[in-house]
Amino acid sequence: MSDEAEYFDGGCTCRFVRYRMTRRPLFVHCCHCRWCQRETGSAFVLNALVEADCVQVLSGEVEVIDTPSYSGKGQKISRCPRCRIAVWSNYAGAAEAIRFVRVGTLDKPDRFPPDIHIYTSSKQPWVVIPPGVPAVAEYYRASERWPKESLERRARLLGR
């Protein structure tokens, strides 16, 4: 099945917000930074990075909340206005072009394991990263880690 023919549905806990990703992610981050730990109340967050125009709201609507971030540039977290579950974020660095979809809100989250673990310098000591999975202490350069096709998609998206 081609990339364009696939889709991946998800939504919030109360099912008011339902969305569809119409492409596979560019890349999937497992972020262990303390900011993500605080926002999720968990040890990390799993985000699937995908072009914003490949995320369609099928029902309901999201409420966008401006939230501080470690970088100081902030992020916009899109949440269900009823149950308040975060379904995706937009970070200042990628502006509105790329959504960071919360993998756990997908109907089949097991389809997208992390491509990389980031900010492992602040990961919880009991979290064990599987052997062979890329992990970095802080962040990384996409040009050094992303697959060629994802870099090409990002370049088209950003007009480069």
C-alpha positions, 0 to 999 in steps of 0.5 A, spaced: 500 500 500 502 506 498 504 512 503 498 516 500 493 511 500 494 510 508 490 513 513 491 513 521 485 515 525 485 518 532 482 522 537 481 524 544 478 520 550 471 522 550 471 521 542 468 529 541 475 530 537 476 525 532 482 526 527 485 523 521 493 523 519 493 521 511 500 520 511 505 516 515 509 521 520 516 524 517 519 521 524 517 519 531 520 522 537 520 519 544 521 526 548 524 525 555 525 532 557 522 535 564 517 539 560 514 533 556 514 529 563 510 535 566 505 536 561 503 529 560 504 527 567 508 521 565 516 519 563 516 521 556 511 523 550 511 520 543 510 525 538 509 523 530 511 529 526 507 530 520 505 535 515 499 539 518 495 539 512 495 531 513 491 532 519 484 532 518 479 534 523 473 529 522 469 531 528 469 536 533 474 541 534 480 543 538 482 548 543 489 551 542 492 553 548 499 557 548 504 553 552 511 555 555 516 551 552 524 549 554 526 553 548 522 559 550 519 560 544 512 556 546 508 551 543 501 551 541 497 545 544 491 543 541 486 539 546 479 537 546 475 542 549 471 537 553 476 532 556 482 536 555 486 531 552 492 533 548 491 531 541 497 534 537 502 540 538 505 545 534 512 548 536 515 555 534 521 552 530 516 548 525 510 553 526 504 551 523 507 547 518 508 540 522 504 537 527 506 533 533 501 528 533 500 525 540 501 517 538 497 515 544 491 518 541 491 514 535 487 508 535 492 504 533 498 507 537 503 501 536 504 502 529 509 508 530 514 506 535 519 511 536 525 513 531 529 516 536 529 518 543 531 525 545 533 529 551 535 522 554 539 526 559 533 528 563 530 521 562 527 517 568 532 513 571 528 507 570 526 508 563 530 503 559 531 504 552 531 498 547 538 496 544 539 499 537 534 505 538 537 511 536 538 516 543 541 523 544 542 526 550 539 533 547 536 534 540 539 532 533 540 535 526 534 532 522 539 532 516 543 527 520 537 522 522 531 523 518 530 518 512 531 521 505 524 521 503 522 525 510 527 530 508 524 531 501 517 532 504 520 537 509 523 541 504 517 541 500 513 543 506 518 549 508 519 551 500 526 549 500 
